[in-house]
Amino acid sequence: MDSLRSILRAAAAAAFTVGLLLLLLNPPSLSGAGGLLTLAAGVVAFILVVGWATVALMGSDGPSEEEFERLIRRSEELAASPHLVAETDEFDVMVADAMDRLPPEFLELLKTTPVVVSQRGAEFGAYGHYYGGNYTRGDYEHRIVLYQDTLERDFGWDPELLRAQVERTLRHELAHHIGWNEPGVRGLGL
């Protein structure tokens, strides 16, 4: 089924490219209804393909709605339970230290953006995630999630390396929060 889907996508992309080239190289005459209809169909097809390509390139690496709601409930539960502070471990302290080493401008951003430690990194194949729209839009609740399990799995053998990777991951997700996309964040060395 997947191989058929790939073939159909390739055929659709090829047909669209050929049609667009034909439309650009031999534009229809706008003097008749047929030419105007052809041009309108070409514009609609172009808009649909660009929209589809945009959605396909964005991907779906985020959590499900249920997982996101679970994270929100857990964050609110932790915030409302001061006795849980006694349960903080060395990793939580490492995250707090990484936050303290941020420039003051970025600390201001974190006043309204919770940083959550999770044990589900292996499930997502990630060290961290940023959930929400970028800071300028503010159309979603913002959350930065750092995955303790994957960070400790890959860097826990060296405490200094783990500390550096926690800080790097926090900065990476914070860069997403202020609007950088993945290639841009990687270009920053994060």
N, CA and C atoms as an extended XYZ file, in Angstrom:
570
Properties=species:S:1:pos:R:3:atomname:S:1:resname:S:1:resid:I:1 pbc="F F F"
N         0.825       -1.192        0.000 N   MET     1
C         0.000        0.000        0.000 CA  MET     1
C         0.873        1.261        0.000 C   MET     1
N         1.959        1.244        0.824 N   ASP     2
C         2.834        2.411        0.883 CA  ASP     2
C         3.556        2.647       -0.438 C   ASP     2
N         3.952        1.562       -1.117 N   SER     3
C         4.639        1.733       -2.396 CA  SER     3
C         3.688        2.323       -3.444 C   SER     3
N         2.417        1.924       -3.416 N   LEU     4
C         1.433        2.491       -4.333 CA  LEU     4
C         1.210        3.973       -4.039 C   LEU     4
N         1.178        4.312       -2.771 N   ARG     5
C         0.990        5.711       -2.365 CA  ARG     5
C         2.168        6.560       -2.854 C   ARG     5
N         3.395        6.023       -2.737 N   SER     6
C         4.578        6.748       -3.215 CA  SER     6
C         4.521        6.960       -4.719 C   SER     6
N         4.087        5.944       -5.444 N   ILE     7
C         3.975        6.046       -6.904 CA  ILE     7
C         2.937        7.100       -7.279 C   ILE     7
N         1.806        7.094       -6.589 N   LEU     8
C         0.762        8.075       -6.877 CA  LEU     8
C         1.223        9.500       -6.559 C   LEU     8
N         1.974        9.668       -5.472 N   ARG     9
C         2.494       10.992       -5.138 CA  ARG     9
C         3.455       11.474       -6.216 C   ARG     9
N         4.336       10.586       -6.650 N   ALA    10
C         5.296       10.955       -7.692 CA  ALA    10
C         4.567       11.314       -8.986 C   ALA    10
N         3.546       10.538       -9.343 N   ALA    11
C         2.780       10.815      -10.561 CA  ALA    11
C         2.053       12.154      -10.448 C   ALA    11
N         1.471       12.426       -9.296 N   ALA    12
C         0.771       13.692       -9.094 CA  ALA    12
C         1.739       14.867       -9.170 C   ALA    12
N         2.919       14.718       -8.564 N   ALA    13
C         3.913       15.792       -8.612 CA  ALA    13
C         4.391       16.017      -10.045 C   ALA    13
N         4.598       14.936      -10.785 N   ALA    14
C         5.038       15.064      -12.177 CA  ALA    14
C         3.955       15.724      -13.031 C   ALA    14
N         2.708       15.303      -12.855 N   ALA    15
C         1.607       15.886      -13.619 CA  ALA    15
C         1.457       17.372      -13.299 C   ALA    15
N         1.577       17.717      -12.037 N   PHE    16
C         1.467       19.118      -11.646 CA  PHE    16
C         2.593       19.942      -12.269 C   PHE    16
N         3.818       19.424      -12.222 N   THR    17
C         4.965       20.142      -12.775 CA  THR    17
C         4.815       20.353      -14.280 C   THR    17
N         4.415       19.304      -14.985 N   VAL    18
C         4.224       19.413      -16.435 CA  VAL    18
C         3.102       20.409      -16.744 C   VAL    18
N         2.007       20.308      -16.021 N   GLY    19
C         0.891       21.237      -16.242 CA  GLY    19
C         1.273       22.677      -15.972 C   GLY    19
N         2.037       22.909      -14.907 N   LEU    20
C         2.477       24.257      -14.577 CA  LEU    20
C         3.423       24.794      -15.650 C   LEU    20
N         4.348       23.946      -16.113 N   LEU    21
C         5.253       24.369      -17.180 CA  LEU    21
C         4.487       24.718      -18.453 C   LEU    21
N         3.517       23.875      -18.808 N   LEU    22
C         2.711       24.158      -19.996 CA  LEU    22
C         1.936       25.467      -19.839 C   LEU    22
N         1.410       25.691      -18.656 N   LEU    23
C         0.654       26.909      -18.392 CA  LEU    23
C         1.556       28.142      -18.481 C   LEU    23
N         2.788       28.023      -17.986 N   LEU    24
C         3.704       29.156      -18.028 CA  LEU    24
C         4.293       29.383      -19.420 C   LEU    24
N         4.591       28.299      -20.135 N   LEU    25
C         5.198       28.430      -21.454 CA  LEU    25
C         4.186       28.789      -22.540 C   LEU    25
N         2.958       28.352      -22.377 N   ASN    26
C         1.916       28.622      -23.370 CA  ASN    26
C         0.667       29.082      -22.635 C   ASN    26
N         0.693       30.316      -22.111 N   PRO    27
C        -0.457       30.772      -21.322 CA  PRO    27
C        -1.717       30.857      -22.180 C   PRO    27
N        -2.856       30.541      -21.569 N   PRO    28
C        -4.100       30.603      -22.324 CA  PRO    28
C        -4.501       32.049      -22.605 C   PRO    28
N        -5.244       32.222      -23.647 N   SER    29
C        -5.769       33.545      -23.990 CA  SER    29
C        -6.879       33.890      -23.015 C   SER    29
N        -6.889       35.078      -22.529 N   LEU    30
C        -7.917       35.502      -21.586 CA  LEU    30
C        -9.122       36.112      -22.302 C   LEU    30
N        -9.143       35.989      -23.625 N   SER    31
C       -10.242       36.595      -24.368 CA  SER    31
C       -11.505       35.744      -24.345 C   SER    31
N       -11.383       34.478      -24.048 N   GLY    32
C       -12.564       33.617      -24.042 CA  GLY    32
C       -12.785       32.984      -22.682 C   GLY    32
N       -13.947       32.409      -22.506 N   ALA    33
C       -14.285       31.759      -21.244 CA  ALA    33
C       -13.407       30.534      -21.008 C   ALA    33
N       -13.053       29.823      -22.081 N   GLY    34
C       -12.212       28.630      -21.943 CA  GLY    34
C       -10.838       28.963      -21.410 C   GLY    34
N       -10.241       30.027      -21.903 N   GLY    35
C        -8.920       30.449      -21.442 CA  GLY    35
C        -8.951       30.903      -19.995 C   GLY    35
N        -9.987       31.652      -19.642 N   LEU    36
C       -10.133       32.126      -18.268 CA  LEU    36
C       -10.350       30.958      -17.319 C   LEU    36
N       -11.145       29.979      -17.748 N   LEU    37
C       -11.399       28.788      -16.933 CA  LEU    37
C       -10.107       27.984      -16.747 C   LEU    37
N        -9.310       27.867      -17.806 N   THR    38
C        -8.032       27.155      -17.722 CA  THR    38
C        -7.102       27.842      -16.733 C   THR    38
N        -7.020       29.155      -16.814 N   LEU    39
C        -6.165       29.904      -15.904 CA  LEU    39
C        -6.650       29.749      -14.458 C   LEU    39
N        -7.942       29.836      -14.227 N   ALA    40
C        -8.497       29.683      -12.875 CA  ALA    40
C        -8.208       28.283      -12.333 C   ALA    40
N        -8.361       27.260      -13.163 N   ALA    41
C        -8.077       25.883      -12.731 CA  ALA    41
C        -6.598       25.726      -12.390 C   ALA    41
N        -5.724       26.346      -13.172 N   GLY    42
C        -4.290       26.283      -12.894 CA  GLY    42
C        -3.938       26.942      -11.577 C   GLY    42
N        -4.550       28.094      -11.310 N   VAL    43
C        -4.295       28.797      -10.051 CA  VAL    43
C        -4.788       27.973       -8.861 C   VAL    43
N        -5.975       27.403       -8.971 N   VAL    44
C        -6.518       26.573       -7.892 CA  VAL    44
C        -5.622       25.354       -7.654 C   VAL    44
N        -5.193       24.704       -8.731 N   ALA    45
C        -4.310       23.537       -8.594 CA  ALA    45
C        -3.002       23.935       -7.934 C   ALA    45
N        -2.447       25.075       -8.320 N   PHE    46
C        -1.195       25.544       -7.726 CA  PHE    46
C        -1.362       25.781       -6.227 C   PHE    46
N        -2.427       26.444       -5.833 N   ILE    47
C        -2.678       26.726       -4.421 CA  ILE    47
C        -2.841       25.430       -3.635 C   ILE    47
N        -3.579       24.469       -4.176 N   LEU    48
C        -3.782       23.200       -3.483 CA  LEU    48
C        -2.480       22.427       -3.311 C   LEU    48
N        -1.658       22.393       -4.351 N   VAL    49
C        -0.395       21.659       -4.259 CA  VAL    49
C         0.568       22.334       -3.294 C   VAL    49
N         0.645       23.646       -3.329 N   VAL    50
C         1.518       24.353       -2.391 CA  VAL    50
C         1.042       24.128       -0.951 C   VAL    50
N        -0.248       24.158       -0.726 N   GLY    51
C        -0.790       23.872        0.605 CA  GLY    51
C        -0.468       22.463        1.059 C   GLY    51
N        -0.659       21.493        0.167 N   TRP    52
C        -0.351       20.098        0.502 CA  TRP    52
C         1.132       19.939        0.814 C   TRP    52
N         2.004       20.562        0.001 N   ALA    53
C         3.447       20.454        0.222 CA  ALA    53
C         3.842       21.084        1.551 C   ALA    53
N         3.225       22.193        1.899 N   THR    54
C         3.526       22.841        3.170 CA  THR    54
C         3.172       21.945        4.339 C   THR    54
N         1.997       21.345        4.314 N   VAL    55
C         1.575       20.443        5.384 CA  VAL    55
C         2.478       19.213        5.431 C   VAL    55
N         2.844       18.682        4.277 N   ALA    56
C         3.711       17.498        4.238 CA  ALA    56
C         5.094       17.814        4.795 C   ALA    56
N         5.629       18.982        4.510 N   LEU    57
C         6.951       19.349        5.004 CA  LEU    57
C         6.958       19.656        6.492 C   LEU    57
N         5.830       20.121        7.020 N   MET    58
C         5.745       20.415        8.449 CA  MET    58
C         5.813       19.145        9.268 C   MET    58
N         5.295       18.053        8.750 N   GLY    59
C         5.350       16.783        9.462 CA  GLY    59
C         4.398       16.746       10.645 C   GLY    59
N         4.450       15.654       11.350 N   SER    60
C         3.575       15.484       12.517 CA  SER    60
C         4.357       14.816       13.636 C   SER    60
N         5.462       15.473       14.070 N   ASP    61
C         6.267       14.879       15.118 CA  ASP    61
C         5.779       15.246       16.516 C   ASP    61
N         4.732       16.010       16.605 N   GLY    62
C         4.203       16.415       17.899 CA  GLY    62
C         3.364       15.323       18.535 C   GLY    62
N         2.996       15.529       19.768 N   PRO    63
C         2.204       14.516       20.476 CA  PRO    63
C         0.740       14.584       20.061 C   PRO    63
N         0.029       13.561       20.449 N   SER    64
C        -1.408       13.552       20.209 CA  SER    64
C        -2.066       14.553       21.157 C   SER    64
N        -3.318       14.858       20.891 N   GLU    65
C        -4.055       15.774       21.771 CA  GLU    65
C        -4.121       15.225       23.199 C   GLU    65
N        -4.317       13.902       23.311 N   GLU    66
C        -4.406       13.285       24.636 CA  GLU    66
C        -3.100       13.442       25.406 C   GLU    66
N        -1.972       13.218       24.724 N   GLU    67
C        -0.664       13.358       25.370 CA  GLU    67
C        -0.421       14.802       25.784 C   GLU    67
N        -0.784       15.738       24.927 N   PHE    68
C        -0.598       17.144       25.249 CA  PHE    68
C        -1.448       17.530       26.466 C   PHE    68
N        -2.682       17.077       26.497 N   GLU    69
C        -3.560       17.359       27.645 CA  GLU    69
C        -3.025       16.725       28.921 C   GLU    69
N        -2.442       15.513       28.803 N   ARG    70
C        -1.854       14.840       29.961 CA  ARG    70
C        -0.688       15.659       30.504 C   ARG    70
N         0.139       16.201       29.607 N   LEU    71
C         1.255       17.037       30.039 CA  LEU    71
C         0.765       18.295       30.753 C   LEU    71
N        -0.285       18.894       30.226 N   ILE    72
C        -0.834       20.099       30.859 CA  ILE    72
C        -1.361       19.783       32.253 C   ILE    72
N        -2.139       18.703       32.353 N   ARG    73
C        -2.684       18.328       33.664 CA  ARG    73
C        -1.563       18.045       34.659 C   ARG    73
N        -0.540       17.330       34.218 N   ARG    74
C         0.587       17.000       35.100 CA  ARG    74
C         1.337       18.260       35.512 C   ARG    74
N         1.538       19.186       34.596 N   SER    75
C         2.231       20.439       34.919 CA  SER    75
C         1.444       21.235       35.957 C   SER    75
N         0.145       21.302       35.756 N   GLU    76
C        -0.690       22.051       36.706 CA  GLU    76
C        -0.733       21.367       38.063 C   GLU    76
N        -0.735       20.047       38.067 N   GLU    77
C        -0.716       19.290       39.318 CA  GLU    77
C         0.581       19.547       40.077 C   GLU    77
N         1.694       19.539       39.357 N   LEU    78
C         2.985       19.801       40.000 CA  LEU    78
C         3.055       21.224       40.535 C   LEU    78
N         2.542       22.175       39.765 N   ALA    79
C         2.576       23.570       40.197 CA  ALA    79
C         1.713       23.797       41.436 C   ALA    79
N         0.645       23.031       41.565 N   ALA    80
C        -0.272       23.211       42.691 CA  ALA    80
C         0.139       22.405       43.925 C   ALA    80
N         1.205       21.627       43.826 N   SER    81
C         1.614       20.756       44.932 CA  SER    81
C         3.023       21.090       45.402 C   SER    81
N         3.161       22.015       46.343 N   PRO    82
C         4.493       22.397       46.803 CA  PRO    82
C         5.260       21.255       47.471 C   PRO    82
N         4.544       20.276       48.017 N   HIS    83
C         5.240       19.164       48.677 CA  HIS    83
C         6.053       18.322       47.687 C   HIS    83
N         5.741       18.445       46.400 N   LEU    84
C         6.489       17.694       45.394 CA  LEU    84
C         7.896       18.259       45.180 C   LEU    84
N         8.148       19.465       45.695 N   VAL    85
C         9.482       20.038       45.579 CA  VAL    85
C        10.504       19.138       46.272 C   VAL    85
N        10.092       18.501       47.341 N   ALA    86
C        10.992       17.605       48.062 CA  ALA    86
C        11.393       16.409       47.212 C   ALA    86
N        10.611       16.105       46.183 N   GLU    87
C        10.886       14.956       45.339 CA  GLU    87
C        11.805       15.289       44.163 C   GLU    87
N        12.311       16.513       44.090 N   THR    88
C        13.181       16.859       42.973 CA  THR    88
C        14.451       16.026       43.040 C   THR    88
N        14.938       15.665       41.874 N   ASP    89
C        16.154       14.874       41.825 CA  ASP    89
C        17.275       15.683       41.170 C   ASP    89
N        18.392       15.049       40.958 N   GLU    90
C        19.560       15.725       40.399 CA  GLU    90
C        19.290       16.268       38.995 C   GLU    90
N        18.494       15.552       38.210 N   PHE    91
C        18.193       16.016       36.856 CA  PHE    91
C        17.378       17.300       36.899 C   PHE    91
N        16.395       17.362       37.788 N   ASP    92
C        15.597       18.584       37.919 CA  ASP    92
C        16.478       19.783       38.293 C   ASP    92
N        17.445       19.560       39.167 N   VAL    93
C        18.364       20.619       39.565 CA  VAL    93
C        19.213       21.038       38.362 C   VAL    93
N        19.609       20.054       37.539 N   MET    94
C        20.388       20.336       36.343 CA  MET    94
C        19.582       21.218       35.372 C   MET    94
N        18.289       20.935       35.224 N   VAL    95
C        17.421       21.741       34.360 CA  VAL    95
C        17.298       23.155       34.930 C   VAL    95
N        17.114       23.249       36.247 N   ALA    96
C        17.014       24.570       36.872 CA  ALA    96
C        18.308       25.362       36.689 C   ALA    96
N        19.453       24.694       36.802 N   ASP    97
C        20.739       25.368       36.579 CA  ASP    97
C        20.858       25.855       35.140 C   ASP    97
N        20.408       25.024       34.189 N   ALA    98
C        20.449       25.413       32.774 CA  ALA    98
C        19.576       26.645       32.547 C   ALA    98
N        18.442       26.695       33.213 N   MET    99
C        17.563       27.858       33.089 CA  MET    99
C        18.232       29.096       33.691 C   MET    99
N        18.923       28.912       34.809 N   ASP   100
C        19.590       30.039       35.452 CA  ASP   100
C        20.726       30.604       34.603 C   ASP   100
N        21.314       29.786       33.745 N   ARG   101
C        22.416       30.243       32.900 CA  ARG   101
C        21.948       30.951       31.625 C   ARG   101
N        20.634       31.023       31.427 N   LEU   102
C        20.113       31.727       30.249 CA  LEU   102
C        20.258       33.230       30.429 C   LEU   102
N        20.410       33.967       29.318 N   PRO   103
C        20.426       35.438       29.420 CA  PRO   103
C        19.091       35.944       29.995 C   PRO   103
N        19.108       37.084       30.642 N   PRO   104
C        17.892       37.611       31.283 CA  PRO   104
C        16.697       37.751       30.350 C   PRO   104
N        16.944       38.095       29.076 N   GLU   105
C        15.833       38.259       28.136 CA  GLU   105
C        15.076       36.942       27.945 C   GLU   105
N        15.823       35.846       27.942 N   PHE   106
C        15.191       34.545       27.736 CA  PHE   106
C        14.512       34.052       29.011 C   PHE   106
N        15.060       34.429       30.149 N   LEU   107
C        14.401       34.075       31.407 CA  LEU   107
C        13.023       34.718       31.489 C   LEU   107
N        12.890       35.918       30.930 N   GLU   108
C        11.585       36.576       30.890 CA  GLU   108
C        10.578       35.730       30.119 C   GLU   108
N        11.009       35.125       29.017 N   LEU   109
C        10.116       34.274       28.229 CA  LEU   109
C         9.641       33.070       29.034 C   LEU   109
N        10.529       32.536       29.872 N   LEU   110
C        10.186       31.330       30.630 CA  LEU   110
C         9.265       31.613       31.816 C   LEU   110
N         9.026       32.874       32.111 N   LYS   111
C         8.086       33.183       33.188 CA  LYS   111
C         6.668       32.743       32.826 C   LYS   111
N         6.378       32.700       31.522 N   THR   112
C         5.043       32.296       31.083 CA  THR   112
C         5.064       30.984       30.303 C   THR   112
N         6.219       30.337       30.255 N   THR   113
C         6.351       29.077       29.511 CA  THR   113
C         6.930       28.017       30.442 C   THR   113
N         6.121       27.056       30.871 N   PRO   114
C         6.639       26.026       31.771 CA  PRO   114
C         7.645       25.110       31.076 C   PRO   114
N         8.652       24.708       31.830 N   VAL   115
C         9.612       23.705       31.383 CA  VAL   115
C         9.293       22.439       32.161 C   VAL   115
N         8.960       21.384       31.438 N   VAL   116
C         8.498       20.141       32.040 CA  VAL   116
C         9.523       19.048       31.781 C   VAL   116
N         9.812       18.240       32.783 N   VAL   117
C        10.685       17.074       32.616 CA  VAL   117
C         9.792       15.857       32.446 C   VAL   117
N        10.072       15.082       31.410 N   SER   118
C         9.255       13.911       31.095 CA  SER   118
C        10.152       12.685       30.926 C   SER   118
N         9.555       11.513       31.086 N   GLN   119
C        10.255       10.239       30.905 CA  GLN   119
C         9.849        9.563       29.599 C   GLN   119
N         9.271       10.291       28.672 N   ARG   120
C         8.737        9.676       27.456 CA  ARG   120
C         9.537       10.027       26.202 C   ARG   120
N        10.800       10.330       26.361 N   GLY   121
C        11.643       10.699       25.229 CA  GLY   121
C        11.854        9.566       24.244 C   GLY   121
N        11.984        8.335       24.767 N   ALA   122
C        12.182        7.186       23.866 CA  ALA   122
C        10.974        7.010       22.960 C   ALA   122
N         9.805        7.280       23.488 N   GLU   123
C         8.569        7.162       22.701 CA  GLU   123
C         8.554        8.152       21.538 C   GLU   123
N         9.072        9.358       21.782 N   PHE   124
C         9.074       10.387       20.746 CA  PHE   124
C        10.392       10.448       19.983 C   PHE   124
N        11.399        9.718       20.459 N   GLY   125
C        12.698        9.740       19.797 CA  GLY   125
C        13.324       11.124       19.841 C   GLY   125
N        13.279       11.780       21.006 N   ALA   126
C        13.746       13.160       21.093 CA  ALA   126
C        14.357       13.435       22.458 C   ALA   126
N        15.135       14.507       22.524 N   TYR   127
C        15.670       14.993       23.796 CA  TYR   127
C        14.754       16.060       24.382 C   TYR   127
N        13.968       16.692       23.527 N   GLY   128
C        13.075       17.738       23.988 CA  GLY   128
C        12.073       18.087       22.914 C   GLY   128
N        11.036       18.786       23.319 N   HIS   129
C        10.014       19.265       22.389 CA  HIS   129
C         9.532       20.630       22.846 C   HIS   129
N         9.142       21.423       21.881 N   TYR   130
C         8.452       22.665       22.188 CA  TYR   130
C         7.046       22.523       21.643 C   TYR   130
N         6.062       22.791       22.472 N   TYR   131
C         4.666       22.722       22.058 CA  TYR   131
C         4.060       24.105       22.155 C   TYR   131
N         3.378       24.501       21.100 N   GLY   132
C         2.707       25.783       21.074 CA  GLY   132
C         3.127       26.572       19.857 C   GLY   132
N         2.390       27.633       19.574 N   GLY   133
C         2.762       28.525       18.489 CA  GLY   133
C         3.982       29.319       18.911 C   GLY   133
N         4.599       30.022       17.964 N   ASN   134
C         5.777       30.779       18.376 CA  ASN   134
C         5.367       31.943       19.277 C   ASN   134
N         6.328       32.533       19.925 N   TYR   135
C         6.069       33.545       20.942 CA  TYR   135
C         5.295       34.736       20.402 C   TYR   135
N         5.553       35.107       19.159 N   THR   136
C         4.905       36.299       18.605 CA  THR   136
C         3.427       36.078       18.345 C   THR   136
N         3.048       34.854       17.987 N   ARG   137
C         1.630       34.604       17.698 CA  ARG   137
C         0.843       34.346       18.974 C   ARG   137
N         1.371       33.509       19.848 N   GLY   138
C         0.693       33.249       21.108 CA  GLY   138
C        -0.647       32.570       20.948 C   GLY   138
N        -0.827       31.767       19.895 N   ASP   139
C        -2.127       31.163       19.659 CA  ASP   139
C        -2.308       29.808       20.337 C   ASP   139
N        -1.294       29.290       20.991 N   TYR   140
C        -1.401       28.035       21.729 CA  TYR   140
C        -0.697       28.209       23.069 C   TYR   140
N        -1.059       27.337       24.025 N   GLU   141
C        -0.313       27.333       25.276 CA  GLU   141
C         1.092       26.847       24.999 C   GLU   141
N         2.053       27.464       25.611 N   HIS   142
C         3.446       27.127       25.372 CA  HIS   142
C         3.945       26.153       26.428 C   HIS   142
N         4.749       25.163       26.011 N   ARG   143
C         5.378       24.210       26.911 CA  ARG   143
C         6.715       23.803       26.302 C   ARG   143
N         7.724       23.707       27.140 N   ILE   144
C         8.992       23.109       26.737 CA  ILE   144
C         9.119       21.831       27.548 C   ILE   144
N         9.337       20.724       26.845 N   VAL   145
C         9.466       19.429       27.510 CA  VAL   145
C        10.891       18.924       27.281 C   VAL   145
N        11.581       18.587       28.370 N   LEU   146
C        12.896       17.967       28.294 CA  LEU   146
C        12.731       16.503       28.710 C   LEU   146
N        13.253       15.603       27.902 N   TYR   147
C        13.068       14.167       28.145 CA  TYR   147
C        14.272       13.601       28.894 C   TYR   147
N        14.067       13.353       30.168 N   GLN   148
C        15.128       12.865       31.032 CA  GLN   148
C        15.633       11.500       30.590 C   GLN   148
N        14.731       10.612       30.186 N   ASP   149
C        15.155        9.250       29.856 CA  ASP   149
C        16.143        9.210       28.698 C   ASP   149
N        15.868        9.936       27.620 N   THR   150
C        16.770        9.890       26.462 CA  THR   150
C        18.048       10.688       26.715 C   THR   150
N        17.950       11.787       27.433 N   LEU   151
C        19.152       12.558       27.743 CA  LEU   151
C        20.098       11.747       28.628 C   LEU   151
N        19.556       11.105       29.663 N   GLU   152
C        20.404       10.295       30.537 CA  GLU   152
C        20.908        9.040       29.829 C   GLU   152
N        20.085        8.487       28.948 N   ARG   153
C        20.513        7.296       28.208 CA  ARG   153
C        21.731        7.600       27.340 C   ARG   153
N        21.714        8.743       26.654 N   ASP   154
C        22.769        9.045       25.694 CA  ASP   154
C        23.944        9.829       26.272 C   ASP   154
N        23.734       10.555       27.375 N   PHE   155
C        24.799       11.408       27.904 CA  PHE   155
C        25.060       11.208       29.392 C   PHE   155
N        24.327       10.316       30.041 N   GLY   156
C        24.423       10.144       31.490 CA  GLY   156
C        25.730        9.566       31.977 C   GLY   156
N        26.512        8.997       31.103 N   TRP   157
C        27.788        8.409       31.510 CA  TRP   157
C        28.815        9.472       31.888 C   TRP   157
N        28.579       10.724       31.478 N   ASP   158
C        29.481       11.828       31.794 CA  ASP   158
C        28.639       12.991       32.319 C   ASP   158
N        28.705       13.277       33.614 N   PRO   159
C        27.858       14.328       34.200 CA  PRO   159
C        28.014       15.693       33.532 C   PRO   159
N        29.230       16.057       33.157 N   GLU   160
C        29.430       17.362       32.511 CA  GLU   160
C        28.825       17.391       31.112 C   GLU   160
N        28.960       16.286       30.391 N   LEU   161
C        28.367       16.198       29.060 CA  LEU   161
C        26.834       16.240       29.158 C   LEU   161
N        26.284       15.552       30.151 N   LEU   162
C        24.832       15.578       30.366 CA  LEU   162
C        24.371       16.995       30.680 C   LEU   162
N        25.091       17.671       31.542 N   ARG   163
C        24.737       19.054       31.909 CA  ARG   163
C        24.761       19.950       30.665 C   ARG   163
N        25.790       19.790       29.828 N   ALA   164
C        25.900       20.597       28.613 CA  ALA   164
C        24.762       20.281       27.637 C   ALA   164
N        24.391       19.009       27.517 N   GLN   165
C        23.321       18.630       26.583 CA  GLN   165
C        21.953       19.086       27.088 C   GLN   165
N        21.745       19.065       28.383 N   VAL   166
C        20.486       19.583       28.944 CA  VAL   166
C        20.359       21.065       28.603 C   VAL   166
N        21.445       21.807       28.788 N   GLU   167
C        21.409       23.248       28.477 CA  GLU   167
C        21.208       23.473       26.980 C   GLU   167
N        21.885       22.681       26.157 N   ARG   168
C        21.743       22.818       24.706 CA  ARG   168
C        20.309       22.512       24.267 C   ARG   168
N        19.729       21.455       24.834 N   THR   169
C        18.359       21.085       24.484 CA  THR   169
C        17.379       22.166       24.917 C   THR   169
N        17.575       22.709       26.108 N   LEU   170
C        16.710       23.795       26.583 CA  LEU   170
C        16.800       24.995       25.641 C   LEU   170
N        17.998       25.367       25.245 N   ARG   171
C        18.171       26.498       24.337 CA  ARG   171
C        17.569       26.206       22.962 C   ARG   171
N        17.695       24.959       22.516 N   HIS   172
C        17.119       24.537       21.230 CA  HIS   172
C        15.601       24.744       21.245 C   HIS   172
N        14.956       24.236       22.283 N   GLU   173
C        13.494       24.353       22.370 CA  GLU   173
C        13.075       25.802       22.593 C   GLU   173
N        13.870       26.561       23.302 N   LEU   174
C        13.569       27.980       23.500 CA  LEU   174
C        13.666       28.739       22.177 C   LEU   174
N        14.606       28.346       21.323 N   ALA   175
C        14.715       28.969       19.996 CA  ALA   175
C        13.464       28.690       19.169 C   ALA   175
N        12.894       27.481       19.291 N   HIS   176
C        11.624       27.202       18.613 CA  HIS   176
C        10.531       28.122       19.162 C   HIS   176
N        10.556       28.342       20.458 N   HIS   177
C         9.545       29.178       21.105 CA  HIS   177
C         9.555       30.595       20.547 C   HIS   177
N        10.732       31.120       20.233 N   ILE   178
C        10.777       32.495       19.730 CA  ILE   178
C        10.650       32.556       18.221 C   ILE   178
N        10.404       31.405       17.572 N   GLY   179
C        10.034       31.439       16.161 CA  GLY   179
C        10.981       30.786       15.178 C   GLY   179
N        12.097       30.258       15.603 N   TRP   180
C        13.025       29.611       14.682 CA  TRP   180
C        12.491       28.249       14.282 C   TRP   180
N        12.631       27.910       13.001 N   ASN   181
C        12.258       26.565       12.551 CA  ASN   181
C        13.456       25.640       12.757 C   ASN   181
N        13.279       24.358       12.470 N   GLU   182
C        14.328       23.371       12.747 CA  GLU   182
C        15.642       23.662       12.010 C   GLU   182
N        15.634       23.954       10.697 N   PRO   183
C        16.908       24.269       10.046 CA  PRO   183
C        17.564       25.519       10.636 C   PRO   183
N        16.765       26.503       11.008 N   GLY   184
C        17.315       27.716       11.603 CA  GLY   184
C        17.958       27.464       12.956 C   GLY   184
N        17.297       26.646       13.771 N   VAL   185
C        17.831       26.322       15.098 CA  VAL   185
C        19.132       25.537       14.945 C   VAL   185
N        19.153       24.591       14.018 N   ARG   186
C        20.379       23.818       13.792 CA  ARG   186
C        21.495       24.734       13.270 C   ARG   186
N        21.132       25.742       12.486 N   GLY   187
C        22.112       26.696       11.998 CA  GLY   187
C        22.724       27.520       13.130 C   GLY   187
N        22.011       27.646       14.232 N   LEU   188
C        22.552       28.331       15.406 CA  LEU   188
C        23.513       27.442       16.200 C   LEU   188
N        23.621       26.189       15.791 N   GLY   189
C        24.477       25.249       16.522 CA  GLY   189
C        23.753       24.587       17.669 C   GLY   189
N        22.437       24.661       17.664 N   LEU   190
C        21.651       24.044       18.726 CA  LEU   190
C        20.978       22.820       18.175 C   LEU   190
